Amino acid sequence: IDGKAHTIIGVLPPGIYYPASDMNLYIPLVLRPAEINRGQAFLRLLGKLKPTISLTQARTELDTIASRLAQEYPDVNKGSTYNLVSLHDQVVGSLSTSLFVLWGAVGLVLLIACANVANLLLARATARRGELAIKTALGATRMHLVRQSLIESLFLSLMGGLLGLILGAIAVRIFVNTLGDKLPRVETIGINLRVLGFTMGIALITGVMFGVIPALRSSRVNAVEAVNESRRGTTGG
């Protein structure tokens, strides 16, 4: 590289980008004593804290180092300060609160949608009392009726999850193209197997949680009363 031989000491896994996504390799920065100019503060340092050291303790120690350098080199270090932040705050910045608010809003929309679908399932079960009564009269147990209702609820939730993934993939592409320069680590945003598994898991959980109540409600049916009600409401053979 530039006429100099280098020894490869490691290969990073895919998805590691620092400080930008167009970095292909890293080489050590060699500063010779004769070339050091203390007036040029252009480096950002990345370090790992010891498990027993907090960020506040590290800031205190860094302030001590800054005051010591100001005494030894007052011409260039007097009045200089050092800012120590966590890597998470550096990457996410002020968007952290907005992302959590967005996450909460998505959760509320999911709860509202599940409540609406649960109400529709309850209304549908009420309208099918005659059908369920006939199944009960023919020997269907309550477990059979609950299983049927849960299967219908899970089918709705899984179809909703698949539709959400399709819409999510389209929305992600639009957001990345529109807000790419304002979002941190935008190159890592996408639909992968982890997102797929999470979405299907949420779909299964919501399908079971919000399908149990309609299933139990619809399975509590009196066969004789329900058949009589359906006969009174029938106009044809």
C-alpha positions in Angstrom: 0.0 0.0 0.0 1.6 3.2 -1.2 4.9 1.3 -1.7 5.0 -0.1 1.9 4.5 -3.7 3.0 1.8 -4.4 5.6 1.0 -7.5 7.6 -2.6 -8.5 7.8 -3.5 -9.1 11.4 -7.3 -9.7 11.1 -10.4 -9.6 9.0 -13.5 -7.9 10.3 -16.9 -9.6 9.9 -19.5 -8.1 7.5 -21.5 -5.2 8.7 -18.7 -3.4 10.6 -18.5 0.2 9.4 -16.5 2.8 11.2 -16.5 5.7 10.8 -18.3 5.4 7.4 -19.5 2.6 5.2 -16.9 3.2 2.4 -14.0 2.1 4.6 -12.4 -1.0 3.2 -9.3 -1.4 5.4 -7.5 0.1 8.4 -3.8 0.6 8.9 -2.0 1.9 12.0 -1.4 5.6 12.4 2.3 6.0 13.1 3.3 9.4 14.6 7.0 10.0 14.9 8.1 12.4 17.6 9.6 14.9 15.1 6.3 15.0 13.2 4.0 15.6 16.2 2.2 18.9 16.2 0.3 19.3 19.4 -1.8 22.1 18.0 -3.6 19.8 15.6 -6.5 18.1 17.4 -8.0 16.1 14.6 -8.3 12.6 16.0 -11.4 10.9 17.5 -10.4 8.0 19.8 -12.4 4.9 20.3 -11.8 2.9 23.5 -13.3 0.2 25.6 -13.9 0.8 29.3 -13.0 -1.7 31.9 -16.0 -3.5 33.4 -15.3 -1.8 36.8 -15.0 1.7 35.3 -18.0 3.9 34.7 -18.3 6.6 32.1 -18.3 9.2 34.9 -15.1 7.9 36.3 -13.5 7.9 32.8 -14.6 11.5 32.3 -13.0 12.5 35.6 -9.7 10.9 34.8 -9.8 12.5 31.3 -10.3 15.9 32.9 -7.2 15.2 35.1 -5.2 14.4 32.0 -6.4 17.5 30.3 -5.3 19.7 33.2 -1.9 18.1 33.4 -1.4 18.6 29.6 -2.4 22.3 30.0 0.3 22.7 32.6 3.0 21.0 30.6 2.1 22.5 27.2 0.3 25.8 28.0 0.9 27.2 24.5 -1.4 24.6 22.7 -3.3 22.9 25.5 -4.4 25.7 27.7 -8.2 25.8 27.7 -8.5 22.6 25.8 -11.2 20.2 26.9 -12.0 16.6 26.0 -15.5 15.2 25.5 -16.1 11.6 26.3 -19.4 10.0 25.2 -20.6 6.5 24.8 -20.5 4.9 21.3 -24.3 4.4 21.4 -24.9 8.1 22.0 -22.4 9.0 19.3 -24.0 6.8 16.7 -27.7 7.3 17.6 -27.4 10.8 19.0 -30.7 12.7 19.6 -32.6 10.2 17.5 -32.8 7.7 20.4 -35.9 9.4 22.0 -37.6 9.7 18.6 -37.0 6.0 17.8 -38.4 4.9 21.2 -41.5 7.2 20.6 -41.9 5.6 17.2 -41.6 2.1 18.7 -44.3 3.0 21.3 -46.6 4.4 18.6 -46.2 1.2 16.5 -47.0 -0.9 19.6 -50.2 1.2 20.2 -51.3 0.8 16.6 -50.7 -2.9 16.9 -52.9 -3.1 20.1 -55.6 -1.0 18.5 -55.7 -3.3 15.4 -55.7 -6.4 17.6 -58.6 -5.0 19.7 -60.6 -4.2 16.6 -60.0 -7.7 15.1 -60.9 -9.3 18.4 -64.2 -7.4 18.4 -64.9 -8.4 14.9 -64.2 -12.1 15.8 -66.6 -11.7 18.8 -69.3 -10.3 16.5 -68.7 -13.0 13.9 -68.9 -15.7 16.6 -72.2 -14.3 17.8 -73.6 -14.4 14.2 -72.4 -18.0 13.9 -74.2 -19.3 17.1 -76.5 -21.5 15.0 -73.6 -23.1 13.1 -71.7 -23.7 16.4 -74.8 -25.1 18.0 -75.3 -27.6 15.2 -71.7 -28.7 15.5 -72.1 -29.1 19.2 -75.3 -31.1 18.7 -73.4 -33.4 16.3 -70.8 -34.1 18.9 -68.2 -31.4 18.6 -66.5 -30.7 21.9 -65.7 -27.3 23.3 -62.0 -27.9 22.6 -62.9 -28.5 18.9 -64.7 -25.1 18.7 -61.9 -23.3 20.5 -59.3 -24.9 18.2 -61.3 -23.8 15.1 -61.6 -20.2 16.3 -57.9 -20.1 17.2 -56.9 -21.4 13.8 -59.0 -18.7 12.1 -57.4 -16.0 14.4 -53.9 -17.3 13.7 -54.5 -17.3 10.0 -55.6 -13.6 10.2 -52.5 -12.7 12.3 -50.1 -14.5 10.0 -51.5 -13.0 6.9 -51.3 -9.6 8.6 -47.7 -10.3 9.5 -46.8 -11.2 5.9 -48.6 -8.1 4.6 -46.7 -6.0 7.1 -43.4 -7.4 6.0 -44.1 -6.5 2.4 -45.2 -3.0 3.3 -42.3 -2.7 5.7 -39.8 -3.6 2.9 -41.3 -0.9 0.7 -41.4 1.6 3.5 -37.7 0.9 4.5 -36.6 1.6 0.9 -38.5 4.8 0.8 -37.2 6.0 4.2 -33.6 5.1 3.4 -33.7 6.9 0.1 -35.5 10.0 1.6 -33.7 10.3 5.0 -30.5 8.4 4.3 -28.2 11.3 5.3 -30.1 11.9 8.6 -30.3 8.4 10.0 -27.3 6.8 11.7 -26.0 3.5 10.3 -28.6 3.7 7.5 -26.7 1.0 5.5 -27.6 -1.6 8.1 -31.4 -0.9 7.9 -33.2 -3.7 6.1 -35.4 -6.8 6.3 -33.4 -9.8 7.3 -34.1 -13.2 8.9 -34.1 -11.6 12.4 -36.8 -9.2 11.4 -38.8 -12.0 9.7 -38.6 -14.2 12.9 -39.6 -11.3 15.1 -42.5 -10.4 12.9 -43.8 -14.0 12.7 -43.3 -14.4 16.5 -45.3 -11.2 17.2 -48.0 -12.4 14.8 -48.3 -15.8 16.6 -48.4 -14.2 20.0 -51.0 -11.6 19.1 -53.1 -14.3 17.2 -53.2 -16.5 20.3 -53.6 -13.7 22.9 -56.4 -11.9 21.0 -58.0 -15.0 19.7 -58.5 -16.8 23.0 -61.3 -14.6 24.3 -63.4 -14.9 21.1 -62.7 -18.6 21.0 -63.8 -19.2 24.6 -66.8 -16.9 24.1 -67.9 -18.7 21.0 -67.4 -22.1 22.5 -69.9 -21.4 25.3 -73.0 -22.1 23.4 -76.3 -23.8 24.4 -77.2 -26.0 21.5 -81.0 -26.0 22.0 -81.3 -22.3 22.6 -79.0 -21.4 19.7 -80.8 -23.7 17.3 -84.2 -22.3 18.3 -82.9 -18.7 17.8 -81.6 -19.6 14.4 -84.9 -21.3 13.4 -86.9 -18.2 14.5 -84.6 -16.0 12.3 -84.9 -18.3 9.2 -87.2 -17.4 6.4 -86.4 -20.3 4.0 -85.8 -24.0 4.1 
